[in-house]
């Protein structure tokens, strides 16, 4: 935990009632309870280019957890999901599912990784053809699915819809169902974003199965899994060939690139100054308030470990 004004939840080491397994991810600590349930603790760690950065970001975990929690509730009419309870501002408890080995990335605009690929000369992303003449952040003719597979280590790998079937990663019938879910979720998220004066640019969804039931898992429509632009200035900025104002983690990636780091071998992760860390925290809070339309209520970090343990154990009491 940090000190003074900048307290953070950097890592956890709980022993919950009925706990059977613990995995520390890049930014989440994941506990298995009673074999059938997952306790997902969204810490304040931040990662980019598949590396955990040097500083934790105050309130980041709370922002991600509470945005995801809201949108899991708002989309359960589209697809069942893993959430059972937001047990704590930093914690969600849900069903333990067997995840698919594919992340479903939906893009409505040419930004981020897809733009970098396009700029390098590629006119096909994950088997989807793109027209010539597009500029960074241009709207695509229609939202496209650009899946990726989880690599054993390092960066996720782009894969086409056809290759998923050919390599028998997911059966064709299930893959079609998952694609429909992903596009429906993106449509729903886009409409909600528009109602808040934002554009949902791109996002990723993860799915799993509990028994024979497909469920949406992990987070949804957060700044770590999604990119947002401000709608009111989008067209003027595009017409002026300027960089879009955006609410996402992309600005952290751009800062890292400017500091000479893209996660490549031999590169050192730059130190984040307290001033930059504070800016990142403020951007996460800004996104929470912009996308939810609700006022952010920062949690009290005092005795946070004891509070989380009490809240989680209380759920399973």
N, C-alpha and C positions, 0 to 999 in steps of 0.2 A: 504493500500500500504506500502511496505517496504521502507527503507531509503537508501540514498547514492547509492553505487554500486549495492546493492542487492534489487532493487525495484521489486515488484511483484504485480500482480493483484489478491488480496485475495478474494474479494467479490464485487458484484455490486448491485446497487439499482436504476435502471433506470426507467423512466416513458416515454417510447417511444410514438410517435404519434400512435394513434389507438390501443394502448396496452390494452389487456383485462384480462391477467392473468400472474402470475409470480410464478415459482416454483424454490426453491434452492435445487439442488441435492448435492451429495457428492463433486463433483468437477466441475459441470457445473451449470450455472444459466440460466434458460430456460424461455423465455418470449413468450407469445402468442400475436400475432398482427393480427387485423382484423379477428379473429377467424379461419382463414384458413392458417396462416403462423406461423412459429416458428423461434425465434431468439435465437440461442444457443451460449452462451458465455462460452468459455473454459477458466476457471480461472486457476491460478497457484497452486491451492490447490492440494494435493496429498492424495490418500486414499490407504489403504491396509487392508485386512481382514475385509472389510466393516466398517472401521473407518477412519475418516479424521485425518491425522497426524498433528503434532504440528507446522510444518514449511511449508510455501509455497515454491515452486521451481521456481526460475527465468526462464522465457521463456518456461516453461512446457506447458502452455496453447497454446502458439503460435505454438510450435512443434506439438502438437496433432492436433490442428485445421488444420494446413497446410498439414500435412501428410494425414489426412482423406480427406481433400478437393481434393488433388491430386488423390487419389485412387478412390474417388467417380467419378471424371471425367473419370478416366481410365477404369472403370468397367461398365459404364452406357450402354454399348452394351450387357452386360450379363444380367443385371436386372435394371429396372428403379430405380432411387433413389430420395431421398427427397431434395437434394441440389438445390438451385436456385442461390446463390451468396456467395462468400467469401467476406463479406462486410468489414472485418477488419482482421488483423493477428490473433486476438483472437476470431473472430465471423464468424459463418456461418448462413445464412438465408435460410429457406427451407419450403417445404410443411408440414403442420400439418397432421400427420397420426395417425390412431388408431393402437397402437402397439400390436403385438401378445404377449401373456403371456409366451413365451418361447424364451430363447436365444439359438442360434445354434452354439455350440462349435465344431470346426473341429480340429482333432489332427492327425498329421503325425508322431509324435514321442512320446515316453512315458516320459512325463516330468510334473513338477508341481503337480497339484491336482491329475491327473491320476496316476502319479508315487507314490504319497503318499498313494493312495488307494491300488495300486498294492503291494507296499512294506508291507502294513498291512496284506496281504494275499488274498485280493480279486482278482479274475481272471475274473471278469465281471464288466465293467463300462457302466452304462446307457443301460444295456441289450446287450452290445457288448462283446463277449468272447475274452479273450486275452490268448495267449499261455504261458506256463511256460518258465522259463529260461531267461526272458528279464531283462535287466539292465536299470538303470536310463538313459534316453536320447537315448535309442536305437530307430532306425527307426521301425515303425510298418509295417506289411505286406502291408497295404494300408491305406490311410486316413480314419478315422472313425468319425462318428457324435456322439457326446456325449452331448445331450441337457440338459438344466437346466431351472427350473422355478423360477420366481421371488418370493421370500418369502416376506411376509408382513413386516417382520423385520429380521435382521440378514443375514446369509449366503444364497446364492442361493442353490436350491436343485436339485440334479441329478434326471433325469427322463428318462425312456426309450422311444424309438420311439413308441413302442406298447402301453405304458401307456398313451401317449399323445392322441392316438386315443380312447383307452378304456374310458378315463376320459372326452372325448369329448372336449378337450381343443382346438384342431384344427381338422377340417374335414380331412379325409384321403387323398382326392384328393389334397387339398391345401398343406398338410404336405409333400406329395411327391414332389410337385412343389418347396416348400421351401428347401427341402433337396437337390434337384438338383441344385438350385441356390447356396446354401452354398458350395457344393462340387466344383462347377464350379468356384466360387469366390476364393476358396482355391487353386485350380489348377492354376488360373491366378496369384494369389499373390505369389505362390511358384516359378513360372517361372520368374516373375519379380525379386524376391529376389535372385534367382540363378544368374541372369544377373548382380547383384551387389555384388556377392561373399558371399551371405548370404543364410541361410536356414530358411524358414518359418516353425516353429516348430508346433505351434498351434495358433488358433485365435478364436474370437467369432463374430458372425454376428447377428444383430437384424433387424427384418422386421416389416412392418406395412402395413396398407391399407388406401388408399385415394379413397373413393368410392369403386369401385370393383377392383381397380388396386393394385397389390402387389408392394411395394417399399422397397428397402434397406434403413434403417434409421440409425441414430446415427453415430458413427465413424467406420473406417475400417482400418485394418492393421497398427494400431498405437502401440507404446510400452505399452500402458495401456490395449489394447485389444488383443495383440499378443505377441508371444515370438519368438525371432530370435537367431540363432547360426551363428558363422562364418564358412563358408564352408571349407576354406583352412585347418583349424586345426581340424575339427570335428572328422575325423576318427582316427587320431593319439591320440587325447584326449580320445576317447572311448576305443581304444586299451590299453591305459595306465590306464584305470579305474579312470580317473580324472574328475573334474567338468568342464563342457563345458563353454567356453567363450560365454557370451550371451548378447544381447541387448534387455532388457525387464525390466519390473518392478519387476521381480523375485528376483533380487539382493537386492531390498529394502525389500521384504518379508523375505529373508534369514537374513538380518541384524536385522529385528524385532524379528525373531525367536531366533537369537543369544542373543538378549537383553531380552528374556523371554516373548515376546508378540506374541500371535496368535489370538487376538481378543476375547479371552475367558473371561467369567465372572470373575471378580476379578483382572484381569490383567490391569496394567497401561501402557498407551502409552508412550514409551521412548522419551525423548527429542532428537531432531536431532541437532547435533552441526553445526555451520556455515561451518565447513570444509566438513562434510558429505553432507550437503545441496548443497554445491558447486559441489561436486562430482556427485551428482544425476543430477544436471542441465547439467553438462558436458556430462553425459551419454545420456541424452535426445537429446542434440544437435548432439552428435556423431551418434545416430540412425537416426536422420533426414537426415544427410549428407550421411550416409551409404546406407540407403534404397532408398532415392530419387536420389542419385547421384548428388545432387545440393548443392551449398554452402548455409549455413544458414545465413540469414540476420536478426540479432537481432533487434527487434523493439525499438523505443524510448518510454520509459514509461512516459515521461513528459506529463502531462495533459491527461492521457490515458482515463479517464472517459469521458471527453469532446470530445475527438477524436472518441471514439466508438459511443457515442450518435449522433454525427454529421454524421458518416458514415451510421448508421442504419436508422436514419430519412431521410437521403438523398436517400436511396433506396426506401423508401415508399412515397417519395415526389410526 
